[in-house]
Amino acid sequence: MFDIRRIQENVIYEAVKEEGNADIAHEVVYGYERSSQAEENPDWVKSAMHRLESKFDSGTIRKIRRNCQCGYGMDEKLALVKELMADASNIEEFANSEKAKAAGLFCKDGELFLQFGFCPCPMLTEVDKLETDTWCQCTTGYSKVLFEKAFACDADVELLKSIKMGDPVCLMKITLHNPVWR
């Protein structure tokens, strides 16, 4: 059975352990004396991120959360990005098709953006609002992996807006460093 919570607990545990240690990872994911077991998903998301924020500085938190990207649907999204690339020789052409726009891609002043009119995270479906963007940083890791694979280059992804933080859309800026077009 597909257990999104268990998957998230495992990914967060491993990412925190990599930056800290197993004790800190256990505390962040499971709470003090495994107190998180009684929490419903929305409360667990908020309390786990609060525990994470109490243990690390903001740069390390972003790094940890970027390493928590789950990879859901990556193959399909990678196929779409590669399809869009096949008909383009630059970023403007890449983001200009109707298919690119339908996927939330657009180019403004030579820069690539990805926008969603809904929160794509299954863990946040029951979360009304987040106090910080810590949880949402995993989407920057997901997008980084996606665009680096597609363009065979390094990519930086910056989260600019988040629906769960009260913004009308989720918005990321994607900076590709020396992308391979063909």
N, C-alpha and C positions, 0 to 999 in steps of 0.2 A: 504494500500500500504506500502511496505517495504521501509522506508526512513533511510538509513544508517547514514546520517548526523544528523538527528533528534535523532536517537538512541545514537550516539556519544556525541552530545551536552548534552543529559540528563545524561549519565553515568559520563561524565567529571564534569558536574555541581555538581552532588551528591558527587563525590569523593573529589572535591575541597572544597565544603561546610563542609564536615566532618573534614577536616584538617584546614580550615580557617573559613569562614562564608559565608552567602548568598551573601553579596555584592561583596566579592572577587570572588566567584564562577560565579556570573553574569558577572563581568568584564572579567574574563578569557575566558569564553565561548562566550559571545556576543560582547565583545569589548567595547570601550568607546562609549556611546550613541548608542549602538547596531550597531556599524559600521561593524560588521562581516556579517550582513545580505546581504550585497552587494558582499561579497567575494565568489568566486567559491571554491569548496572543497579543492583543493591543497593550495590555499592561506590561507584559513581558518585554515587548519591544522598547517601551519607554524606560522601564527600570534597568534593563540590560545596557541601554545607551547611557543612562545616568551613571551606572557603575563604571562603564568604559571611560566616560568623561572625567570621572574622579581619579582615574589611575594614570592617564596619559595626557601629554600636551596636544594641542590642536593639530599640529603637523603629523604626529604619530597616529592620532585618531583617524585622520583622513587616510593615511597609508593603510591602517588596519582595515578600515571599512572598504577601501578600494580592493583589498585582497579578499573581501567577502563576496565578491560577485558570484552569483550562482550559476550562470551560464544557461539559464532556461531559454530555449528556443534559439540558441546561438547559431546552429547550422542553417536554419531558415533565414535568419537575419544576415548572416555572412553571404549566403547565396544571393540575396537581394542586393546587397551592397556591391558585390562583384558584377552582378547584372547591370547595375547602374554605371559602374566604372567602364564597362565594355563599350559604352556609347559616348564616353567623355574623354577629353584630353586635358581638362583642368577642373578646378573645384566649382567654378560657375556652371559649366556644362553638367557636371555630376549632380548638382542640386537643383537643376532647372526643369527636369522632366516632371510630368504629372505624377508618375510613380514615386519619385523622390519626395515630392511635396506631400503626397498621401502618407508617406512613411514618417513625415515630420521633419524632413531635411530642408534646409534653405541656406542660401548664401547671402550675406550682407557685407558690403564693402570688402569683398574678397575673403571673408571669414566664414567658416562652416558652422552651422548650428543645427541642433537636434531638439525638437520640441514635441511634447505630448500634451494633449488636452485632457488626459486622465492619468492617474497614478498607475504605472504598470506593475507595481510590486504586490504580489499576492499576500504578503505578510501585513500589508497596511490597509487592506480592504475595510477592516473594522476600526481603523484609527481615524478619528476625526481630525486631529491636529497634533503636530509635533512641535516641541519647544525649540529644538535645534535641527540642523540639517545632517546630523551625524548619521542617522540611519540611511538617509538618501545618498550618501557618498558611495555606496556600493554600485549605484548606477553609473558613476563615473568610471569605476573599475571595469564594469561590463562593457561600456562604450569604448574604453581604451583598448581592451582586448579585441573587440570587434574591428575597430578601424585599423589597429596595427596589423592584424591578420590580413585584412582586405588590401591594405595599401603597402604592405611590406615595409613599414617605416615606424619610427617612434611617433607617438601621439600624446598630446596633453589634453585632458578633458577637465573643464571647469563647470561646476554646477552653479548656474546663475539664478534659477528660480525653482521652487518646489511647491506643488499643489498642497502637500501635507503641511507646509509651512505657511499656508494662506495665500499663496500666489495663484493666479488664474490658470497657469500652465507650469509644467516642468520644462526647464530650458537648460541646455548645456552648450557650451562653446567647445568645438573640437579643433585643435590645432595639429595639423599633420606636418611632420618634419621630413622633407624630401620624399614625398609619396611616389610610388612606382605606378604609373598609369597604364602601362601595357607591358 
